[in-house]
Every structure is written in C-alpha cells, then in structure tokens.
Amino acid sequence: MICPIPTLLFWRFTNGVYYEIYKQPGFDNAFGEAFQWYVGQVIERGTTRERTRLYPECEYRVGKDLKRTVDWIVDQEGAALFVEAKTKRMAYEAKVEIVQQDRLPIELDKLAAMVVQVYKSIRDYRDGRYPNYAFDPKRKIYPIVVTLEDWFLMGPKLLNELKDDVSRRIQKEGLPLELLNDMPFSVCSIHEFEQAVQVMDHVGILTVMQGKVDDSRQRWTFSAFLSDGFQKFAKDTRFLFQKEFDEIGVKTIGEWNIKGA
C-alpha cells in the first residue's frame, strides 16, 4: 500500500464508514438515537453542580397527536438549555463549491428546519404541555442544536442566511417572531458542546449563553467564544470519555498482537 497522505486514509476508515452504511434500512433511527444518548452522556459527565437537573426526552399528547419534548433539558439556577441532537451533515458539495453556490442555501434551510423544530416544541412547553418540565415565565430558555459534525457557522453571511430561513419558517408555522429575540438559538458541534458544558458547570448556563447570544458574539464559533470569555475554565476542560477510549485502545492493541503472533 502506498499512502502519501495518511490523513486521507484515516478519514476513510472513520468518516468514510458513515457514507458506506448511511443508506441502509433502519440506519437513520439507530444512528440518531445513539447520538442523542451520547449527548446525554456528555451532559451527565460534564456537569457536577448539585443544582443542575437533566431531563431526557419524553412523550406527551396534544389531542390525538403523540409528540415528544426536546431531546434534553439542562436546568440550572433560573436558566435552561433546550438541546436537540442532530446527526445531519452538510453535503460535500455545499462545503467545496465556490463558483455555483446553489447547494449551500439548501443545506442551511435544512438546518433552519431543525432550529424551528425546537421552537415548535418550546411552544408546547410554554403552553404547559410538557409532562416532565413545568413552564416558568421567569426562566431563561436557550434553544441549542448540537450537531455531530461542525457546520462552521461563523461570520455574518452564513449566520444571517440561517436567521432569515428560521424567520421565514417560524412565520410559516404560525409562531411569534419574538421568540428569536426572547430565546435566541445557537448551533454547536458536539466537540464544542463537550467543552461548553464543562465551562457552564463552573460559571453557569446563564452567564455563558447570555454572552454567546449577544449580538457581538453570535457570529463567533463556540470554541472561540469560550476561549476568549472563559479562558481559564476552557483551558482546564477534560476529555470526558478517557476510560472508554483507553479500553478500546488496549483491546485493539491486544487483537493486533494476537493476529501478529
């Protein structure tokens, strides 16, 4: 085997596996549930405050319709994250196309639909329909879509286009536009979320999220925002799954030794 760029080989047997199996029957649901569970594990392991409460997704009915709450609610001292975990990846064409940019708006519109899904669920929360989490008008709510892959939503262009799509969809759903000002949304990749949860554990959800949704910092990535505003705590964050990682590494090395012998 000749491999002049080892990174490409590494991508092939990590990210590349996804594109080999993602069209298989039942993959979407299983993959989505696994990622949702993983996000919950990140919150549990990254949070130690006694006053922090974690509420998993649960079902409820509105008339004849069976609905579900957001994937996770993280409640802490007068503020809460409404977390929706999404495995949707940005299409390759949207990442690399420079001359014809027709694919990127399509992908952003898909992300906007995910954001509005959270707002639709928040409407039910505000109407007192959540069976596991009572509405409190004084509580600050921060909707956040946690993505498996980084969408790199930085700068004015992409974020403004996404906001326009969200506004259009919100009006189509009959939701009040005030939600965007009262509860500004965020999009965060899972690797940034692992860091953000740990910083929030030190300084609080309200402090972190109110700073992030501020007009001057909405255009920043989460990692840049945390490094700038909470440098000490961001620097001290840890890998939350070191034990599992070590066990996989030992097992893999052992298998190689057996095969080599």
C-alpha positions in Angstrom: 0.0 0.0 0.0 1.3 3.4 -0.9 -0.2 6.2 1.2 1.4 9.6 0.6 -1.2 11.4 2.7 -2.0 9.3 5.8 -4.7 11.7 6.9 -6.9 10.7 3.9 -6.6 7.0 4.9 -7.6 7.9 8.5 -10.6 9.8 7.2 -11.5 6.8 5.0 -11.9 4.3 7.9 -13.5 6.8 10.3 -15.8 9.3 8.5 -15.8 7.2 5.4 -17.6 4.3 7.1 -20.6 6.6 7.5 -21.0 7.0 3.8 -20.9 3.2 3.3 -23.8 2.4 5.6 -26.0 5.6 6.0 -28.4 4.4 3.3 -29.0 1.0 5.0 -32.6 0.4 6.3 -33.0 1.5 9.9 -29.7 3.3 10.0 -31.2 6.8 10.5 -33.2 6.0 13.6 -30.4 3.9 15.2 -27.7 6.5 14.5 -29.9 9.3 15.7 -30.8 7.6 18.9 -27.2 6.7 19.6 -26.1 10.3 19.1 -28.9 11.6 21.3 -27.8 9.2 24.1 -24.2 10.3 23.6 -25.2 14.0 24.1 -26.9 13.0 27.3 -23.7 11.3 28.5 -21.7 14.4 27.7 -24.1 16.5 29.9 -24.0 14.0 32.8 -20.2 13.6 32.8 -19.5 17.3 32.2 -21.9 18.5 34.9 -21.3 18.3 38.7 -23.3 21.1 40.2 -25.9 19.9 42.7 -28.5 22.3 41.4 -28.2 21.1 37.8 -31.0 18.9 36.6 -31.1 16.9 33.4 -34.4 16.0 31.8 -34.5 13.4 29.0 -36.9 13.3 26.1 -40.4 12.1 27.0 -43.7 11.7 25.1 -46.9 13.6 25.5 -50.2 14.1 23.7 -51.8 17.1 22.2 -55.3 15.9 21.2 -54.7 12.8 19.1 -51.1 13.7 18.3 -48.3 11.9 20.1 -45.4 14.3 20.5 -42.0 14.4 22.1 -40.2 17.0 24.1 -36.7 18.2 23.1 -34.0 15.6 23.4 -32.5 17.0 26.6 -33.3 19.9 29.0 -30.5 21.1 31.2 -31.9 23.2 34.1 -29.7 25.3 36.3 -30.4 28.3 38.5 -33.1 30.1 36.5 -31.9 29.1 33.1 -32.2 26.1 30.9 -30.8 24.7 27.7 -33.3 23.1 25.3 -31.0 20.7 23.5 -31.8 19.0 20.2 -29.2 16.5 18.9 -28.9 16.2 15.1 -26.6 13.9 13.1 -27.3 15.7 9.8 -24.1 16.5 8.0 -23.6 19.3 5.5 -23.5 17.9 2.0 -20.0 17.7 0.5 -21.0 19.9 -2.5 -22.0 22.7 -0.1 -18.6 22.6 1.6 -16.4 22.8 -1.5 -18.5 24.6 -4.2 -17.1 28.1 -4.9 -18.5 29.2 -8.3 -22.0 27.9 -8.0 -23.4 28.3 -4.5 -26.9 26.9 -5.0 -26.3 23.9 -2.7 -25.3 25.8 0.4 -28.7 27.6 0.8 -30.4 24.2 0.6 -28.3 22.8 3.4 -28.8 25.9 5.5 -32.6 25.6 5.0 -32.4 22.0 6.4 -30.6 23.3 9.5 -33.2 26.0 9.8 -35.9 23.3 9.9 -34.1 21.7 12.8 -34.0 25.0 14.7 -37.7 25.7 14.1 -38.4 22.1 15.4 -37.0 23.2 18.7 -39.1 26.4 18.7 -42.3 24.4 18.0 -41.5 22.2 21.0 -40.9 25.3 23.1 -44.4 26.5 22.2 -45.8 23.4 23.8 -43.6 23.9 26.8 -44.9 27.5 27.2 -48.5 26.2 26.9 -47.8 23.9 29.8 -47.9 20.7 27.8 -44.5 19.3 28.9 -45.2 16.5 31.4 -41.8 16.5 32.9 -40.9 20.2 33.0 -43.3 22.9 34.2 -43.4 26.3 32.5 -41.8 29.1 34.4 -42.1 32.6 32.8 -39.1 33.8 34.8 -36.8 31.1 33.4 -34.4 32.0 30.6 -34.6 29.4 27.8 -31.7 28.9 25.3 -32.5 26.6 22.4 -29.4 24.9 21.0 -29.0 22.4 18.2 -26.0 20.1 18.8 -24.6 18.7 15.6 -22.4 15.6 15.1 -20.3 17.5 12.5 -19.1 21.1 12.7 -21.1 23.3 10.3 -18.6 26.2 10.8 -21.4 28.9 11.2 -19.2 31.9 11.7 -19.2 35.4 10.2 -22.2 37.4 9.0 -23.0 35.7 5.7 -23.9 32.2 6.8 -25.5 33.2 10.1 -27.7 35.9 8.5 -28.9 33.5 5.8 -29.7 30.9 8.5 -31.6 33.5 10.6 -33.6 34.6 7.5 -34.5 30.9 6.9 -35.5 30.4 10.5 -37.6 33.6 10.5 -39.4 32.5 7.3 -40.1 29.1 8.7 -41.3 30.5 12.1 -43.9 32.7 10.4 -45.0 29.7 8.2 -45.6 27.7 11.4 -47.6 30.5 13.0 -45.0 31.1 15.8 -44.3 34.6 17.1 -41.2 36.2 15.7 -40.5 37.5 19.2 -39.1 34.0 20.1 -35.9 34.9 18.2 -35.3 37.8 20.5 -36.6 36.3 23.7 -34.9 32.9 23.1 -32.1 33.3 20.6 -31.0 30.0 19.1 -27.5 28.6 18.9 -25.9 25.8 16.8 -23.0 23.9 18.3 -20.9 20.9 17.2 -20.6 18.1 19.7 -16.9 18.6 20.3 -17.6 22.3 21.2 -20.5 21.2 23.3 -18.3 18.9 25.4 -16.2 21.9 26.3 -19.2 24.3 26.7 -21.0 22.0 29.2 -17.9 21.9 31.4 -17.5 25.7 31.4 -21.2 26.2 32.2 -20.6 23.9 35.1 -18.2 26.4 36.6 -19.9 29.7 35.7 -23.5 28.8 35.0 -25.7 28.4 31.9 -27.0 31.9 32.2 -23.5 33.5 32.2 -22.2 31.5 29.2 -25.3 31.6 27.0 -26.3 35.2 27.6 -22.8 36.1 26.5 -22.9 33.8 23.4 -26.2 35.1 22.1 -25.1 38.7 22.4 -25.2 40.5 19.0 -21.4 41.0 19.0 -20.6 37.3 19.6 -23.3 35.4 17.8 -21.0 35.2 14.8 -18.3 33.5 16.8 -17.8 29.8 17.0 -18.4 28.3 20.4 -14.8 27.4 20.9 -13.6 30.9 20.0 -16.1 32.4 22.3 -15.2 30.1 25.3 -11.5 30.7 24.8 -12.0 34.4 24.7 -14.5 34.9 27.5 -13.7 32.0 29.8 -10.1 31.2 29.1 -9.2 29.7 32.4 -12.1 27.3 32.5 -12.0 26.5 28.8 -8.3 25.6 29.1 -9.0 23.2 32.0 -11.7 21.2 30.3 -11.1 17.5 30.1 -11.8 14.6 27.7 -15.0 13.1 29.2 -14.5 9.5 27.9 -10.9 8.8 28.6 -11.6 5.4 30.3 -13.6 4.1 27.4 -11.0 5.4 25.0 -8.2 3.6 26.9 -10.2 0.4 27.0 -10.8 0.5 23.2 -7.1 1.2 22.7 -5.9 -1.7 24.9 -8.4 -4.1 23.2 -7.3 -3.1 19.8 -3.6 -3.5 20.5 -4.3 -6.9 22.1 -6.1 -8.1 19.0 -3.3 -6.9 16.7 -0.8 -8.8 18.9 -2.8 -12.0 18.7 -3.1 -11.7 14.9 0.6 -10.9 14.6 1.5 -13.9 16.7 
